[in-house]
Amino acid sequence: MSFRLPHEDSPLDAPPLADMSAILVVDEDPAFQLGLKTFLREYVGFEKVFTARSGQEALDFIRAEPSIEVVTLDYRMPGMNGIEVLEALRGQTARPLAVLMITGYASEELEAEFRAQGGELILTTHFLTKPVQFEKLEPVVLAAHEEVLATKRRLHERAMAAAAELALAESGAMEAQADAAPVSGDLGSRLEAQGERIAAVEQELRAQRGKWRADFWRVTALLLLIWLAGQFGLLAPLAPRWASFKAGVIERVEGWKQSLSAPPAAPAETPGEAL
C-alpha cells in the first residue's frame, strides 16, 4: 500500500467535482480507510466520503444515504465478506451503484465471482489488488462514477420513452372511445343540419363552376369565329358600316368636348333692371 497524507501547509487546488455524488469506503483497515478517504476528498475532489468497517455497516450506509453512488469494497471483513455484500445489495438497491473491489486476497476465481454479481444497477467493472497506488486509482474511480451517470441517463431515457408510449396509447384509446360514442340530443341535430348546409353549398359551387365553364367556352368560340372570319375576309363587307359608325362616334365625342369648353352664356336682362 502506498499513499501520502497532505501537509497542512500545502495548498490543494483540486476543486470539488461538479455534480459528484458521495463515495463509500468499505474496509476494516483504519489506516487504509484514512489514506483513501483523504485522497478522495482532497485530491480527487469528492465533497462527501463515508467509511464503513463491515458489510452490514456498509449496507446501512447505502440504505440511509441516497447520494452514495460509488463504493470501494474489501473482500475479507467482519461478519460478511465482499461477495455477500454484493448479493445483499442486489436485493435491496433500486438505484445504480458502481462497486470497486480492492482486496489483498485477489485471485482469478474471486474476480470472476465479483464480476458475476454485476447487473443493470450494480456495476462491477473494476477489480483492484492491494497494495494500490492512489494516484493510479483516481481515473478508475472517475470512470466508475461516469458509468453510474451513463446508467442513470439510460434509465431516464427508457422511462421517458415508456411514458410517451403510455400517453400515446391512452390518447388513442380516448379518441377511439369518442368515435365510438353515439352523438346524442341537440348536438346530433346540429351536426346533421350543419352537414346538410355544407352539402348544399358544395352543390351550389359545383353548379356555379359548371356555368362559368360553359360561359368561358361560348366566349372562346365566339372570338375564334371572329378571328377566322377576319382571316378569310368575311368581315370586309362590314368595313364601310364600321367606318361610318366610328365616324359618328368621333363626331359626337368632339361635339361633347366643344360644349364643355364653351364659356357659359350671360343671363338675359329682365325689364326694370336696366338703369
ChimeraX commands (.cxc) that place a marker at each C-alpha (Angstrom):
marker #1 position 0.00,0.00,0.00 radius 0.5
marker #1 position 1.38,3.40,-0.90 radius 0.5
marker #1 position -0.28,6.69,-0.04 radius 0.5
marker #1 position 0.68,10.06,1.34 radius 0.5
marker #1 position -1.30,12.38,3.56 radius 0.5
marker #1 position -1.45,16.03,2.61 radius 0.5
marker #1 position 0.58,18.51,4.67 radius 0.5
marker #1 position -1.47,21.16,6.40 radius 0.5
marker #1 position 0.68,23.90,4.86 radius 0.5
marker #1 position 0.35,22.51,1.32 radius 0.5
marker #1 position -2.45,24.28,-0.63 radius 0.5
marker #1 position -4.58,21.78,-2.52 radius 0.5
marker #1 position -6.31,23.33,-5.51 radius 0.5
marker #1 position -8.36,20.31,-6.55 radius 0.5
marker #1 position -11.95,21.67,-6.68 radius 0.5
marker #1 position -14.95,19.59,-5.70 radius 0.5
marker #1 position -16.17,17.62,-8.69 radius 0.5
marker #1 position -19.21,19.12,-10.37 radius 0.5
marker #1 position -22.43,17.21,-9.59 radius 0.5
marker #1 position -20.28,14.49,-7.96 radius 0.5
marker #1 position -22.14,12.29,-5.54 radius 0.5
marker #1 position -20.81,10.68,-2.37 radius 0.5
marker #1 position -18.44,7.71,-2.22 radius 0.5
marker #1 position -18.30,4.99,0.45 radius 0.5
marker #1 position -15.03,3.31,1.50 radius 0.5
marker #1 position -15.66,-0.15,2.97 radius 0.5
marker #1 position -12.53,-1.64,4.59 radius 0.5
marker #1 position -11.64,-2.99,8.03 radius 0.5
marker #1 position -8.15,-1.43,7.99 radius 0.5
marker #1 position -8.33,2.03,9.68 radius 0.5
marker #1 position -5.06,3.20,8.11 radius 0.5
marker #1 position -6.22,2.28,4.60 radius 0.5
marker #1 position -9.57,3.94,5.27 radius 0.5
marker #1 position -7.93,7.19,6.37 radius 0.5
marker #1 position -5.48,7.31,3.48 radius 0.5
marker #1 position -8.08,6.57,0.82 radius 0.5
marker #1 position -10.63,8.94,2.36 radius 0.5
marker #1 position -8.12,11.78,2.46 radius 0.5
marker #1 position -7.02,11.15,-1.11 radius 0.5
marker #1 position -10.58,11.01,-2.48 radius 0.5
marker #1 position -11.60,14.19,-0.70 radius 0.5
marker #1 position -8.50,16.34,-1.04 radius 0.5
marker #1 position -7.05,15.22,-4.37 radius 0.5
marker #1 position -9.91,13.76,-6.40 radius 0.5
marker #1 position -12.48,16.32,-5.24 radius 0.5
marker #1 position -15.25,14.35,-3.55 radius 0.5
marker #1 position -17.10,16.52,-1.04 radius 0.5
marker #1 position -18.58,13.58,0.87 radius 0.5
marker #1 position -16.60,10.44,1.65 radius 0.5
marker #1 position -18.15,7.92,4.06 radius 0.5
marker #1 position -16.37,4.96,5.64 radius 0.5
marker #1 position -17.58,1.58,6.93 radius 0.5
marker #1 position -15.63,-1.27,8.55 radius 0.5
marker #1 position -18.09,-4.12,7.95 radius 0.5
marker #1 position -20.52,-5.32,5.33 radius 0.5
marker #1 position -23.62,-4.66,7.43 radius 0.5
marker #1 position -22.46,-1.14,8.23 radius 0.5
marker #1 position -21.94,-0.57,4.50 radius 0.5
marker #1 position -25.47,-1.77,3.70 radius 0.5
marker #1 position -26.90,0.52,6.37 radius 0.5
marker #1 position -24.97,3.49,4.93 radius 0.5
marker #1 position -26.15,2.81,1.37 radius 0.5
marker #1 position -29.76,2.42,2.50 radius 0.5
marker #1 position -29.70,5.65,4.55 radius 0.5
marker #1 position -27.62,7.85,2.22 radius 0.5
marker #1 position -29.05,8.14,-1.34 radius 0.5
marker #1 position -26.14,10.30,-2.50 radius 0.5
marker #1 position -23.74,7.32,-2.40 radius 0.5
marker #1 position -23.13,6.14,-5.96 radius 0.5
marker #1 position -19.59,4.71,-5.81 radius 0.5
marker #1 position -18.40,2.07,-3.32 radius 0.5
marker #1 position -14.88,0.74,-2.75 radius 0.5
marker #1 position -15.31,-2.71,-1.22 radius 0.5
marker #1 position -12.84,-5.01,0.55 radius 0.5
marker #1 position -13.33,-8.77,0.41 radius 0.5
marker #1 position -12.43,-10.01,3.92 radius 0.5
marker #1 position -14.35,-8.13,6.62 radius 0.5
marker #1 position -16.05,-8.96,9.92 radius 0.5
marker #1 position -19.38,-10.71,9.53 radius 0.5
marker #1 position -19.99,-10.54,5.76 radius 0.5
marker #1 position -17.39,-10.74,3.01 radius 0.5
marker #1 position -17.46,-8.56,-0.10 radius 0.5
marker #1 position -19.35,-11.07,-2.28 radius 0.5
marker #1 position -22.07,-11.43,0.37 radius 0.5
marker #1 position -22.39,-7.64,0.50 radius 0.5
marker #1 position -22.90,-7.58,-3.27 radius 0.5
marker #1 position -25.55,-10.29,-3.05 radius 0.5
marker #1 position -27.40,-8.27,-0.41 radius 0.5
marker #1 position -27.09,-5.10,-2.49 radius 0.5
marker #1 position -28.69,-6.79,-5.49 radius 0.5
marker #1 position -31.76,-7.45,-3.39 radius 0.5
marker #1 position -32.12,-4.06,-1.73 radius 0.5
marker #1 position -30.90,-1.30,-4.05 radius 0.5
marker #1 position -33.12,0.45,-6.56 radius 0.5
marker #1 position -30.53,2.87,-7.92 radius 0.5
marker #1 position -27.28,2.46,-9.88 radius 0.5
marker #1 position -24.15,1.76,-7.82 radius 0.5
marker #1 position -20.60,1.34,-9.08 radius 0.5
marker #1 position -18.67,-1.08,-6.85 radius 0.5
marker #1 position -14.87,-1.33,-6.96 radius 0.5
marker #1 position -13.39,-4.31,-5.13 radius 0.5
marker #1 position -9.98,-3.54,-3.61 radius 0.5
marker #1 position -8.58,-6.60,-1.83 radius 0.5
marker #1 position -5.33,-8.15,-0.75 radius 0.5
marker #1 position -6.69,-11.66,-1.37 radius 0.5
marker #1 position -7.10,-11.42,-5.10 radius 0.5
marker #1 position -7.50,-14.44,-7.34 radius 0.5
marker #1 position -8.95,-15.20,-10.73 radius 0.5
marker #1 position -11.82,-17.11,-9.13 radius 0.5
marker #1 position -12.66,-14.20,-6.81 radius 0.5
marker #1 position -12.52,-11.69,-9.67 radius 0.5
marker #1 position -14.82,-13.86,-11.80 radius 0.5
marker #1 position -17.26,-14.23,-8.89 radius 0.5
marker #1 position -17.15,-10.47,-8.27 radius 0.5
marker #1 position -17.92,-9.62,-11.90 radius 0.5
marker #1 position -20.72,-12.19,-11.99 radius 0.5
marker #1 position -22.55,-10.23,-9.28 radius 0.5
marker #1 position -22.98,-7.28,-11.62 radius 0.5
marker #1 position -26.20,-6.28,-13.32 radius 0.5
marker #1 position -28.05,-3.29,-14.66 radius 0.5
marker #1 position -27.93,-1.44,-11.32 radius 0.5
marker #1 position -24.87,-2.99,-9.63 radius 0.5
marker #1 position -21.85,-2.20,-11.80 radius 0.5
marker #1 position -18.88,-4.48,-11.05 radius 0.5
marker #1 position -16.39,-3.36,-13.69 radius 0.5
marker #1 position -13.27,-2.64,-11.60 radius 0.5
marker #1 position -11.30,-5.21,-9.58 radius 0.5
marker #1 position -8.06,-4.00,-7.94 radius 0.5
marker #1 position -5.37,-5.69,-5.87 radius 0.5
marker #1 position -3.68,-4.27,-2.77 radius 0.5
marker #1 position -1.31,-2.57,-2.39 radius 0.5
marker #1 position -2.79,0.06,-4.70 radius 0.5
marker #1 position -1.25,3.38,-5.65 radius 0.5
marker #1 position -3.83,6.04,-5.02 radius 0.5
marker #1 position -2.58,8.20,-7.91 radius 0.5
marker #1 position -3.47,5.38,-10.32 radius 0.5
marker #1 position -6.78,4.83,-8.55 radius 0.5
marker #1 position -8.11,8.30,-9.42 radius 0.5
marker #1 position -9.00,7.62,-13.11 radius 0.5
marker #1 position -10.55,4.29,-12.13 radius 0.5
marker #1 position -12.86,5.97,-9.58 radius 0.5
marker #1 position -13.83,8.69,-12.07 radius 0.5
marker #1 position -14.56,6.08,-14.73 radius 0.5
marker #1 position -16.77,4.17,-12.28 radius 0.5
marker #1 position -18.72,7.32,-11.49 radius 0.5
marker #1 position -19.17,8.06,-15.19 radius 0.5
marker #1 position -20.63,4.56,-15.60 radius 0.5
marker #1 position -23.20,5.42,-12.93 radius 0.5
marker #1 position -24.13,8.65,-14.73 radius 0.5
marker #1 position -24.45,6.83,-18.06 radius 0.5
marker #1 position -26.70,4.21,-16.46 radius 0.5
marker #1 position -28.86,6.96,-14.96 radius 0.5
marker #1 position -29.22,8.63,-18.34 radius 0.5
marker #1 position -30.15,5.34,-19.98 radius 0.5
marker #1 position -32.75,4.55,-17.33 radius 0.5
marker #1 position -34.18,8.06,-17.60 radius 0.5
marker #1 position -34.47,7.84,-21.39 radius 0.5
marker #1 position -36.14,4.45,-21.07 radius 0.5
marker #1 position -38.63,5.81,-18.53 radius 0.5
marker #1 position -39.40,8.82,-20.76 radius 0.5
marker #1 position -39.97,6.56,-23.77 radius 0.5
marker #1 position -42.27,4.31,-21.75 radius 0.5
marker #1 position -44.22,7.34,-20.50 radius 0.5
marker #1 position -44.56,8.65,-24.06 radius 0.5
marker #1 position -45.82,5.28,-25.30 radius 0.5
marker #1 position -48.32,5.11,-22.44 radius 0.5
marker #1 position -49.57,8.64,-23.14 radius 0.5
marker #1 position -49.91,7.83,-26.84 radius 0.5
marker #1 position -51.83,4.64,-26.07 radius 0.5
marker #1 position -54.16,6.46,-23.68 radius 0.5
marker #1 position -54.75,9.21,-26.25 radius 0.5
marker #1 position -55.58,6.63,-28.93 radius 0.5
marker #1 position -57.96,4.85,-26.56 radius 0.5
marker #1 position -59.72,8.12,-25.75 radius 0.5
marker #1 position -60.08,9.00,-29.44 radius 0.5
marker #1 position -61.45,5.55,-30.23 radius 0.5
marker #1 position -63.91,5.85,-27.37 radius 0.5
marker #1 position -65.01,9.28,-28.57 radius 0.5
marker #1 position -65.50,7.98,-32.13 radius 0.5
marker #1 position -67.49,5.00,-30.89 radius 0.5
marker #1 position -69.71,7.02,-28.54 radius 0.5
marker #1 position -73.12,7.95,-30.05 radius 0.5
marker #1 position -73.86,11.62,-30.60 radius 0.5
marker #1 position -76.98,12.43,-28.62 radius 0.5
marker #1 position -79.70,15.08,-28.34 radius 0.5
marker #1 position -79.34,18.60,-29.69 radius 0.5
marker #1 position -75.69,18.12,-30.60 radius 0.5
marker #1 position -76.60,15.37,-33.07 radius 0.5
marker #1 position -79.32,17.52,-34.64 radius 0.5
marker #1 position -76.99,20.50,-35.00 radius 0.5
marker #1 position -74.29,18.36,-36.59 radius 0.5
marker #1 position -76.81,16.87,-39.03 radius 0.5
marker #1 position -78.13,20.31,-40.02 radius 0.5
marker #1 position -74.60,21.61,-40.44 radius 0.5
marker #1 position -73.80,18.67,-42.71 radius 0.5
marker #1 position -76.85,19.40,-44.88 radius 0.5
marker #1 position -75.86,23.06,-45.23 radius 0.5
marker #1 position -72.34,22.13,-46.22 radius 0.5
marker #1 position -73.68,19.67,-48.82 radius 0.5
marker #1 position -75.97,22.38,-50.27 radius 0.5
marker #1 position -73.13,24.88,-50.51 radius 0.5
marker #1 position -70.94,22.32,-52.25 radius 0.5
marker #1 position -73.72,21.55,-54.76 radius 0.5
marker #1 position -74.20,25.28,-55.49 radius 0.5
marker #1 position -70.47,25.72,-56.02 radius 0.5
marker #1 position -70.41,22.80,-58.46 radius 0.5
marker #1 position -73.32,24.32,-60.42 radius 0.5
marker #1 position -71.63,27.75,-60.50 radius 0.5
marker #1 position -68.38,26.23,-61.69 radius 0.5
marker #1 position -70.30,24.44,-64.49 radius 0.5
marker #1 position -71.92,27.74,-65.58 radius 0.5
marker #1 position -68.55,29.52,-65.59 radius 0.5
marker #1 position -67.06,26.78,-67.73 radius 0.5
marker #1 position -69.97,26.99,-70.22 radius 0.5
marker #1 position -69.69,30.81,-70.49 radius 0.5
marker #1 position -65.93,30.54,-70.95 radius 0.5
marker #1 position -66.25,28.11,-73.85 radius 0.5
marker #1 position -69.01,30.21,-75.50 radius 0.5
marker #1 position -66.87,33.38,-75.39 radius 0.5
marker #1 position -63.87,31.45,-76.66 radius 0.5
marker #1 position -65.88,30.02,-79.57 radius 0.5
marker #1 position -67.20,33.49,-80.50 radius 0.5
marker #1 position -63.73,35.03,-80.51 radius 0.5
marker #1 position -62.44,32.12,-82.57 radius 0.5
marker #1 position -65.22,32.62,-85.16 radius 0.5
marker #1 position -64.47,36.36,-85.39 radius 0.5
marker #1 position -60.77,35.63,-85.88 radius 0.5
marker #1 position -61.48,33.05,-88.58 radius 0.5
marker #1 position -63.88,35.43,-90.36 radius 0.5
marker #1 position -61.18,38.07,-90.42 radius 0.5
marker #1 position -58.63,35.62,-91.76 radius 0.5
marker #1 position -60.90,34.61,-94.65 radius 0.5
marker #1 position -62.08,38.16,-95.47 radius 0.5
marker #1 position -65.63,37.61,-94.33 radius 0.5
marker #1 position -65.61,40.84,-92.33 radius 0.5
marker #1 position -64.71,43.04,-95.37 radius 0.5
marker #1 position -68.36,43.85,-96.27 radius 0.5
marker #1 position -68.81,45.25,-92.78 radius 0.5
marker #1 position -65.91,47.72,-93.14 radius 0.5
marker #1 position -68.00,50.67,-94.52 radius 0.5
marker #1 position -70.56,50.33,-91.78 radius 0.5
marker #1 position -67.80,50.12,-89.18 radius 0.5
marker #1 position -66.16,53.26,-90.61 radius 0.5
marker #1 position -69.50,55.12,-90.58 radius 0.5
marker #1 position -70.15,54.02,-87.01 radius 0.5
marker #1 position -66.67,55.04,-85.99 radius 0.5
marker #1 position -67.00,58.48,-87.62 radius 0.5
marker #1 position -70.33,59.08,-85.89 radius 0.5
marker #1 position -68.84,58.20,-82.54 radius 0.5
marker #1 position -65.89,60.54,-83.10 radius 0.5
marker #1 position -68.23,63.37,-84.17 radius 0.5
marker #1 position -70.30,63.00,-81.05 radius 0.5
marker #1 position -67.23,62.99,-78.86 radius 0.5
marker #1 position -65.88,66.16,-80.47 radius 0.5
marker #1 position -69.22,67.89,-80.03 radius 0.5
marker #1 position -69.27,66.92,-76.42 radius 0.5
marker #1 position -65.77,68.32,-75.92 radius 0.5
marker #1 position -66.73,71.67,-77.54 radius 0.5
marker #1 position -69.82,72.00,-75.40 radius 0.5
marker #1 position -67.68,71.53,-72.31 radius 0.5
marker #1 position -65.06,74.14,-73.37 radius 0.5
marker #1 position -67.55,76.90,-74.48 radius 0.5
marker #1 position -67.99,79.82,-71.97 radius 0.5
marker #1 position -71.31,79.93,-70.17 radius 0.5
marker #1 position -73.91,82.27,-71.73 radius 0.5
marker #1 position -74.69,85.54,-69.90 radius 0.5
marker #1 position -78.10,85.65,-68.20 radius 0.5
marker #1 position -80.74,87.75,-70.07 radius 0.5
marker #1 position -81.73,91.10,-68.55 radius 0.5
marker #1 position -85.27,91.50,-67.39 radius 0.5
marker #1 position -87.26,94.79,-67.83 radius 0.5
marker #1 position -86.91,97.14,-64.96 radius 0.5
marker #1 position -83.40,96.12,-64.10 radius 0.5
marker #1 position -81.72,98.40,-66.71 radius 0.5
marker #1 position -80.75,101.83,-65.43 radius 0.5
marker link #1:1,2 radius 0.2
marker link #1:2,3 radius 0.2
marker link #1:3,4 radius 0.2
marker link #1:4,5 radius 0.2
marker link #1:5,6 radius 0.2
marker link #1:6,7 radius 0.2
marker link #1:7,8 radius 0.2
marker link #1:8,9 radius 0.2
marker link #1:9,10 radius 0.2
marker link #1:10,11 radius 0.2
marker link #1:11,12 radius 0.2
marker link #1:12,13 radius 0.2
marker link #1:13,14 radius 0.2
marker link #1:14,15 radius 0.2
marker link #1:15,16 radius 0.2
marker link #1:16,17 radius 0.2
marker link #1:17,18 radius 0.2
marker link #1:18,19 radius 0.2
marker link #1:19,20 radius 0.2
marker link #1:20,21 radius 0.2
marker link #1:21,22 radius 0.2
marker link #1:22,23 radius 0.2
marker link #1:23,24 radius 0.2
marker link #1:24,25 radius 0.2
marker link #1:25,26 radius 0.2
marker link #1:26,27 radius 0.2
marker link #1:27,28 radius 0.2
marker link #1:28,29 radius 0.2
marker link #1:29,30 radius 0.2
marker link #1:30,31 radius 0.2
marker link #1:31,32 radius 0.2
marker link #1:32,33 radius 0.2
marker link #1:33,34 radius 0.2
marker link #1:34,35 radius 0.2
marker link #1:35,36 radius 0.2
marker link #1:36,37 radius 0.2
marker link #1:37,38 radius 0.2
marker link #1:38,39 radius 0.2
marker link #1:39,40 radius 0.2
marker link #1:40,41 radius 0.2
marker link #1:41,42 radius 0.2
marker link #1:42,43 radius 0.2
marker link #1:43,44 radius 0.2
marker link #1:44,45 radius 0.2
marker link #1:45,46 radius 0.2
marker link #1:46,47 radius 0.2
marker link #1:47,48 radius 0.2
marker link #1:48,49 radius 0.2
marker link #1:49,50 radius 0.2
marker link #1:50,51 radius 0.2
marker link #1:51,52 radius 0.2
marker link #1:52,53 radius 0.2
marker link #1:53,54 radius 0.2
marker link #1:54,55 radius 0.2
marker link #1:55,56 radius 0.2
marker link #1:56,57 radius 0.2
marker link #1:57,58 radius 0.2
marker link #1:58,59 radius 0.2
marker link #1:59,60 radius 0.2
marker link #1:60,61 radius 0.2
marker link #1:61,62 radius 0.2
marker link #1:62,63 radius 0.2
marker link #1:63,64 radius 0.2
marker link #1:64,65 radius 0.2
marker link #1:65,66 radius 0.2
marker link #1:66,67 radius 0.2
marker link #1:67,68 radius 0.2
marker link #1:68,69 radius 0.2
marker link #1:69,70 radius 0.2
marker link #1:70,71 radius 0.2
marker link #1:71,72 radius 0.2
marker link #1:72,73 radius 0.2
marker link #1:73,74 radius 0.2
marker link #1:74,75 radius 0.2
marker link #1:75,76 radius 0.2
marker link #1:76,77 radius 0.2
marker link #1:77,78 radius 0.2
marker link #1:78,79 radius 0.2
marker link #1:79,80 radius 0.2
marker link #1:80,81 radius 0.2
marker link #1:81,82 radius 0.2
marker link #1:82,83 radius 0.2
marker link #1:83,84 radius 0.2
marker link #1:84,85 radius 0.2
marker link #1:85,86 radius 0.2
marker link #1:86,87 radius 0.2
marker link #1:87,88 radius 0.2
marker link #1:88,89 radius 0.2
marker link #1:89,90 radius 0.2
marker link #1:90,91 radius 0.2
marker link #1:91,92 radius 0.2
marker link #1:92,93 radius 0.2
marker link #1:93,94 radius 0.2
marker link #1:94,95 radius 0.2
marker link #1:95,96 radius 0.2
marker link #1:96,97 radius 0.2
marker link #1:97,98 radius 0.2
marker link #1:98,99 radius 0.2
marker link #1:99,100 radius 0.2
marker link #1:100,101 radius 0.2
marker link #1:101,102 radius 0.2
marker link #1:102,103 radius 0.2
marker link #1:103,104 radius 0.2
marker link #1:104,105 radius 0.2
marker link #1:105,106 radius 0.2
marker link #1:106,107 radius 0.2
marker link #1:107,108 radius 0.2
marker link #1:108,109 radius 0.2
marker link #1:109,110 radius 0.2
marker link #1:110,111 radius 0.2
marker link #1:111,112 radius 0.2
marker link #1:112,113 radius 0.2
marker link #1:113,114 radius 0.2
marker link #1:114,115 radius 0.2
marker link #1:115,116 radius 0.2
marker link #1:116,117 radius 0.2
marker link #1:117,118 radius 0.2
marker link #1:118,119 radius 0.2
marker link #1:119,120 radius 0.2
marker link #1:120,121 radius 0.2
marker link #1:121,122 radius 0.2
marker link #1:122,123 radius 0.2
marker link #1:123,124 radius 0.2
marker link #1:124,125 radius 0.2
marker link #1:125,126 radius 0.2
marker link #1:126,127 radius 0.2
marker link #1:127,128 radius 0.2
marker link #1:128,129 radius 0.2
marker link #1:129,130 radius 0.2
marker link #1:130,131 radius 0.2
marker link #1:131,132 radius 0.2
marker link #1:132,133 radius 0.2
marker link #1:133,134 radius 0.2
marker link #1:134,135 radius 0.2
marker link #1:135,136 radius 0.2
marker link #1:136,137 radius 0.2
marker link #1:137,138 radius 0.2
marker link #1:138,139 radius 0.2
marker link #1:139,140 radius 0.2
marker link #1:140,141 radius 0.2
marker link #1:141,142 radius 0.2
marker link #1:142,143 radius 0.2
marker link #1:143,144 radius 0.2
marker link #1:144,145 radius 0.2
marker link #1:145,146 radius 0.2
marker link #1:146,147 radius 0.2
marker link #1:147,148 radius 0.2
marker link #1:148,149 radius 0.2
marker link #1:149,150 radius 0.2
marker link #1:150,151 radius 0.2
marker link #1:151,152 radius 0.2
marker link #1:152,153 radius 0.2
marker link #1:153,154 radius 0.2
marker link #1:154,155 radius 0.2
marker link #1:155,156 radius 0.2
marker link #1:156,157 radius 0.2
marker link #1:157,158 radius 0.2
marker link #1:158,159 radius 0.2
marker link #1:159,160 radius 0.2
marker link #1:160,161 radius 0.2
marker link #1:161,162 radius 0.2
marker link #1:162,163 radius 0.2
marker link #1:163,164 radius 0.2
marker link #1:164,165 radius 0.2
marker link #1:165,166 radius 0.2
marker link #1:166,167 radius 0.2
marker link #1:167,168 radius 0.2
marker link #1:168,169 radius 0.2
marker link #1:169,170 radius 0.2
marker link #1:170,171 radius 0.2
marker link #1:171,172 radius 0.2
marker link #1:172,173 radius 0.2
marker link #1:173,174 radius 0.2
marker link #1:174,175 radius 0.2
marker link #1:175,176 radius 0.2
marker link #1:176,177 radius 0.2
marker link #1:177,178 radius 0.2
marker link #1:178,179 radius 0.2
marker link #1:179,180 radius 0.2
marker link #1:180,181 radius 0.2
marker link #1:181,182 radius 0.2
marker link #1:182,183 radius 0.2
marker link #1:183,184 radius 0.2
marker link #1:184,185 radius 0.2
marker link #1:185,186 radius 0.2
marker link #1:186,187 radius 0.2
marker link #1:187,188 radius 0.2
marker link #1:188,189 radius 0.2
marker link #1:189,190 radius 0.2
marker link #1:190,191 radius 0.2
marker link #1:191,192 radius 0.2
marker link #1:192,193 radius 0.2
marker link #1:193,194 radius 0.2
marker link #1:194,195 radius 0.2
marker link #1:195,196 radius 0.2
marker link #1:196,197 radius 0.2
marker link #1:197,198 radius 0.2
marker link #1:198,199 radius 0.2
marker link #1:199,200 radius 0.2
marker link #1:200,201 radius 0.2
marker link #1:201,202 radius 0.2
marker link #1:202,203 radius 0.2
marker link #1:203,204 radius 0.2
marker link #1:204,205 radius 0.2
marker link #1:205,206 radius 0.2
marker link #1:206,207 radius 0.2
marker link #1:207,208 radius 0.2
marker link #1:208,209 radius 0.2
marker link #1:209,210 radius 0.2
marker link #1:210,211 radius 0.2
marker link #1:211,212 radius 0.2
marker link #1:212,213 radius 0.2
marker link #1:213,214 radius 0.2
marker link #1:214,215 radius 0.2
marker link #1:215,216 radius 0.2
marker link #1:216,217 radius 0.2
marker link #1:217,218 radius 0.2
marker link #1:218,219 radius 0.2
marker link #1:219,220 radius 0.2
marker link #1:220,221 radius 0.2
marker link #1:221,222 radius 0.2
marker link #1:222,223 radius 0.2
marker link #1:223,224 radius 0.2
marker link #1:224,225 radius 0.2
marker link #1:225,226 radius 0.2
marker link #1:226,227 radius 0.2
marker link #1:227,228 radius 0.2
marker link #1:228,229 radius 0.2
marker link #1:229,230 radius 0.2
marker link #1:230,231 radius 0.2
marker link #1:231,232 radius 0.2
marker link #1:232,233 radius 0.2
marker link #1:233,234 radius 0.2
marker link #1:234,235 radius 0.2
marker link #1:235,236 radius 0.2
marker link #1:236,237 radius 0.2
marker link #1:237,238 radius 0.2
marker link #1:238,239 radius 0.2
marker link #1:239,240 radius 0.2
marker link #1:240,241 radius 0.2
marker link #1:241,242 radius 0.2
marker link #1:242,243 radius 0.2
marker link #1:243,244 radius 0.2
marker link #1:244,245 radius 0.2
marker link #1:245,246 radius 0.2
marker link #1:246,247 radius 0.2
marker link #1:247,248 radius 0.2
marker link #1:248,249 radius 0.2
marker link #1:249,250 radius 0.2
marker link #1:250,251 radius 0.2
marker link #1:251,252 radius 0.2
marker link #1:252,253 radius 0.2
marker link #1:253,254 radius 0.2
marker link #1:254,255 radius 0.2
marker link #1:255,256 radius 0.2
marker link #1:256,257 radius 0.2
marker link #1:257,258 radius 0.2
marker link #1:258,259 radius 0.2
marker link #1:259,260 radius 0.2
marker link #1:260,261 radius 0.2
marker link #1:261,262 radius 0.2
marker link #1:262,263 radius 0.2
marker link #1:263,264 radius 0.2
marker link #1:264,265 radius 0.2
marker link #1:265,266 radius 0.2
marker link #1:266,267 radius 0.2
marker link #1:267,268 radius 0.2
marker link #1:268,269 radius 0.2
marker link #1:269,270 radius 0.2
marker link #1:270,271 radius 0.2
marker link #1:271,272 radius 0.2
marker link #1:272,273 radius 0.2
marker link #1:273,274 radius 0.2
marker link #1:274,275 radius 0.2
view
